[in-house]
Amino acid sequence: MKKKYTIGVDLGGTNIKVALVDNQGNIINKIKAPTRVVDGPDKIIDRVIILITELMKSVSPDKLNGIGIGAAGEVDHQEGKIWFSPNLFWKNVPLVAKIKKKINLPVILENDANAAAWYMHQLGPAKGVDNLICVTLGTGVGGGIIINNKIYHGWKGKAGEIGHMTLFSKGLKCNCGNYGCLERYVGASYIVERAVKKIKKGEKSIIKDKVSGDWSKVTPRLLEKAARQGDKLSKEIWAETGEYLGIILASVSTLLDLEMIVICGGISKAGEVLFDSLKDTLKKRVFGKSPGMVRLVHGKLKEDAGVIGASLLYY
């Protein structure tokens, strides 16, 4: 019989989020800290252990199933390793073994997008949907695939990494070392980068006055607000982002014949300024004329989807 609580961990490129979650998927308590990727794996893992230990103080260990971790990158869920994470800059890190040295609990490791997809399938808008992809849009771009009600890992656990599918054959270099990856165009910092480059080249935008020449103040949220105010450049940036994402997702949906696409993560908060273009692109590019177009939905749990999904790995 499953115990009452699980600790979920969402290890991302920007923040570490840790939550005590009950067996209904309700967050009892949560804390977070900046990841600070420059610190390297050992210090970051120490930080994760400190956060977990802090949450464990609020519950008896005999009521805990264990620890579920969703981590960014190429994850081996069987061996408990992160083979490669372009946003954490990790290679071959035995995360589970390092945590179990300090904390005497079972640990399950999953790709963070798989954890988010599992949440959406268990408790979110994809509940009852057998075949779907959940896309996480934030610092990086991840994808978790559910096929026949199970997380699809593929041969080596790399399935779902749509952020590193090629959008442009001779495109810009990505953190993963490849060129033209989707993430290099629709990741949070790259959306900002495209906008700033266009403004610096002389394209008009209210963004320039809003930041008074301090380009570090340009954020996706600011670009969203400007688009809603009618700023042409900002609207174009979001339309491009939706189109780029739609091109890749149309190909994935055509390949797998998906029933649903769930979009979540910080960038998804842009709402219709992103989704209008994405929907149009999917309609144009998904193969087939039969009834039953893949459904596109916004997973609106904000930042909690990953951490709850990680805890639900025990159910």
C-alpha positions in Angstrom: 0.0 0.0 0.0 1.3 3.4 -0.9 2.1 5.8 1.9 0.6 9.2 2.3 3.3 11.5 1.0 6.0 11.8 -1.6 8.7 14.5 -2.1 8.7 15.9 -5.6 11.7 17.7 -7.0 11.8 19.8 -10.2 15.4 20.4 -11.1 15.5 23.0 -13.8 18.0 25.3 -15.4 16.8 28.3 -13.4 15.3 27.0 -10.2 15.2 23.9 -8.0 11.6 23.4 -6.7 10.9 20.8 -4.0 7.5 20.0 -2.6 5.8 17.6 -0.1 2.9 16.2 -2.0 0.1 14.0 -0.7 -1.3 10.9 -2.6 -4.0 13.1 -4.2 -1.4 15.4 -5.8 -2.0 18.2 -3.4 1.1 20.3 -2.4 1.4 20.4 1.4 4.5 22.5 1.5 7.0 23.7 -1.1 10.3 25.6 -1.2 12.7 26.6 -4.0 16.1 27.9 -4.6 18.0 29.2 -7.6 19.9 26.4 -9.4 23.0 28.5 -10.1 24.4 26.3 -12.9 27.8 27.9 -12.6 28.2 26.1 -9.2 28.5 22.7 -10.9 26.8 19.4 -10.1 28.2 18.7 -6.6 27.1 22.0 -5.1 23.7 21.9 -6.9 23.1 18.4 -5.6 24.0 19.5 -2.1 21.5 22.3 -2.5 18.8 19.7 -3.6 19.6 17.6 -0.5 19.3 20.6 1.8 15.9 21.4 0.4 14.7 17.8 0.6 16.0 17.5 4.2 14.2 20.8 5.2 10.8 19.4 3.9 11.3 16.1 5.6 11.2 17.8 8.9 7.5 18.4 8.5 6.5 14.7 8.2 7.5 11.4 9.7 9.8 9.3 7.4 7.5 6.3 7.7 4.8 8.3 5.9 7.0 8.9 2.8 6.9 6.8 -0.3 10.2 8.3 -1.4 11.6 11.1 -3.6 10.6 11.7 -7.3 12.8 13.9 -9.3 12.2 15.5 -12.7 15.4 16.8 -14.2 16.2 18.7 -17.3 18.2 16.8 -20.0 19.0 13.3 -21.2 18.0 11.2 -18.3 18.5 7.4 -17.7 15.6 6.6 -15.4 16.8 3.0 -14.9 20.3 3.9 -13.8 19.4 7.1 -12.1 21.8 9.2 -14.1 21.8 12.4 -16.0 23.9 11.7 -19.1 23.7 15.1 -20.6 21.9 18.3 -19.7 22.6 21.3 -21.9 20.9 23.8 -19.6 22.6 22.4 -16.4 25.9 21.8 -18.3 26.0 18.3 -16.7 27.5 15.1 -18.2 27.3 11.6 -16.7 26.1 12.7 -13.2 24.9 9.8 -11.0 22.2 11.9 -9.3 20.2 9.2 -7.6 23.3 7.5 -6.1 24.6 10.9 -4.7 21.2 11.7 -3.1 20.8 8.2 -1.6 24.2 8.5 0.1 22.7 11.3 2.2 19.0 10.4 2.4 17.7 7.0 3.2 14.7 6.9 0.9 13.8 5.4 -2.5 14.5 7.8 -5.4 13.0 7.8 -8.9 14.5 10.0 -11.6 12.7 11.1 -14.7 13.2 13.7 -17.4 11.4 16.9 -16.1 9.1 17.1 -19.2 8.1 13.4 -18.6 7.2 14.3 -15.0 5.1 17.2 -16.2 3.4 15.0 -18.9 2.6 12.5 -16.2 1.0 15.1 -14.1 -1.1 16.3 -17.0 -2.2 12.7 -17.7 -3.0 11.9 -14.1 -4.5 15.1 -12.8 -4.5 17.7 -15.5 -6.4 18.4 -18.8 -5.1 15.2 -20.4 -6.7 13.0 -17.7 -8.3 10.1 -19.7 -6.3 10.8 -22.8 -4.3 7.8 -23.9 -1.8 9.4 -26.4 -0.3 12.9 -26.0 2.7 15.0 -25.8 3.3 17.6 -23.1 5.6 20.4 -24.0 7.4 22.5 -21.4 8.4 26.0 -22.5 10.8 27.9 -20.3 14.6 28.2 -20.0 14.7 25.1 -22.2 12.1 23.3 -24.3 11.2 19.7 -23.3 8.6 17.2 -24.3 7.1 14.2 -22.5 5.2 11.6 -24.5 2.5 9.4 -23.2 1.6 6.4 -25.4 -1.1 4.0 -24.4 -1.3 5.5 -20.9 2.5 5.0 -20.2 5.5 7.4 -20.3 7.3 6.5 -23.6 11.0 6.5 -22.9 12.3 5.0 -26.2 15.5 2.9 -26.4 17.8 5.0 -24.1 15.3 7.2 -22.4 15.7 10.2 -24.8 12.2 10.1 -26.3 10.4 13.4 -26.3 13.3 15.8 -26.6 11.6 18.0 -29.1 13.7 21.0 -28.0 16.6 19.4 -29.8 14.8 18.5 -33.0 16.2 20.5 -35.9 14.2 23.4 -37.0 16.8 24.9 -39.4 19.5 22.8 -41.0 22.0 25.6 -40.9 20.7 27.5 -37.9 22.2 28.9 -34.8 24.3 26.8 -32.4 22.4 25.3 -29.5 23.8 24.6 -26.0 23.6 20.9 -26.9 26.3 21.4 -29.6 24.0 21.0 -32.5 22.7 23.7 -34.9 19.2 24.9 -35.6 17.5 23.2 -32.6 13.9 24.3 -31.8 15.1 25.3 -28.3 17.6 27.8 -29.8 14.6 29.8 -31.2 11.8 29.4 -28.6 13.6 29.1 -25.3 13.0 32.1 -23.0 16.4 33.8 -23.5 16.4 33.2 -27.2 12.9 34.8 -27.7 14.4 37.9 -26.0 17.6 37.7 -28.0 15.6 37.7 -31.3 13.7 40.8 -30.2 16.7 42.7 -29.0 18.6 42.0 -32.2 15.8 43.3 -34.3 15.5 46.5 -32.3 19.3 47.1 -32.4 19.1 46.7 -36.2 16.6 49.6 -36.3 13.2 48.1 -36.1 10.7 50.2 -34.2 9.3 49.0 -30.9 7.9 50.5 -27.7 10.3 48.0 -25.9 13.2 50.4 -26.5 11.6 53.2 -24.5 10.4 50.8 -21.8 13.9 49.6 -21.0 15.7 52.9 -21.6 18.5 51.1 -23.4 19.1 48.5 -20.6 18.5 45.4 -22.7 18.8 43.1 -19.6 15.4 44.4 -18.7 13.8 42.8 -21.8 11.8 39.6 -20.7 9.3 37.4 -22.4 6.7 38.9 -20.1 7.5 42.4 -21.3 7.3 41.3 -24.9 3.9 39.8 -24.1 2.6 43.0 -22.6 4.0 45.0 -25.6 2.3 42.6 -28.0 -1.0 43.1 -26.3 -0.5 46.9 -26.6 -0.2 46.4 -30.3 3.6 46.6 -30.7 4.3 45.3 -34.2 7.7 43.9 -33.4 6.6 42.0 -30.3 3.6 40.6 -32.1 5.9 39.3 -34.8 8.3 37.7 -32.3 5.4 35.8 -30.7 3.9 34.8 -34.1 7.4 33.5 -35.1 7.7 31.6 -31.9 4.2 30.0 -32.3 5.1 29.1 -35.9 8.4 27.5 -35.0 6.9 25.5 -32.3 4.0 24.5 -34.5 6.3 23.2 -37.3 7.9 20.7 -35.0 4.7 19.7 -33.2 2.9 19.1 -36.4 5.7 16.7 -37.4 5.5 14.9 -34.0 1.8 14.7 -34.2 1.9 13.4 -37.8 4.4 10.7 -36.8 2.6 9.5 -33.6 -1.1 10.3 -34.4 -1.5 12.1 -31.1 -4.9 13.0 -29.5 -3.6 16.0 -27.5 -0.8 18.5 -27.2 -0.5 20.1 -23.8 1.6 23.3 -23.6 2.9 24.4 -20.2 5.7 26.3 -18.6 6.6 30.0 -18.1 6.5 30.9 -21.8 3.0 29.4 -22.2 1.7 32.2 -20.0 1.9 34.5 -23.1 -1.5 33.0 -23.9 -3.1 33.8 -27.3 -0.2 36.0 -28.5 1.6 32.6 -28.7 -1.2 30.2 -29.2 -3.0 31.8 -32.1 0.0 31.3 -34.4 0.7 27.8 -33.0 -2.9 26.8 -33.7 -2.8 28.1 -37.3 0.5 26.3 -38.0 -0.8 23.0 -36.6 -3.9 23.3 -38.8 -1.8 23.9 -41.9 0.8 21.2 -41.3 -0.6 18.2 -39.5 -1.1 15.4 -42.1 -4.5 14.0 -42.8 -8.0 15.0 -43.7 -10.0 12.6 -41.4 -12.1 14.0 -38.5 -10.4 14.4 -35.1 -7.7 17.0 -35.4 -5.1 16.9 -32.5 -6.4 19.0 -29.6 -4.1 21.8 -28.3 -4.6 22.7 -24.7 -2.9 25.1 -22.2 -1.7 23.3 -19.1 -2.2 26.1 -16.6 -0.8 24.7 -13.5 2.1 27.2 -13.8 5.4 26.1 -12.2 3.9 23.3 -10.1 3.2 20.7 -12.9 6.8 19.4 -12.8 7.1 19.0 -9.1 3.7 17.3 -8.6 4.4 15.1 -11.6 7.7 14.0 -10.1 5.8 13.0 -6.9 3.2 11.1 -8.9 5.8 8.8 -10.4 5.1 6.6 -7.4 1.5 6.1 -8.4 
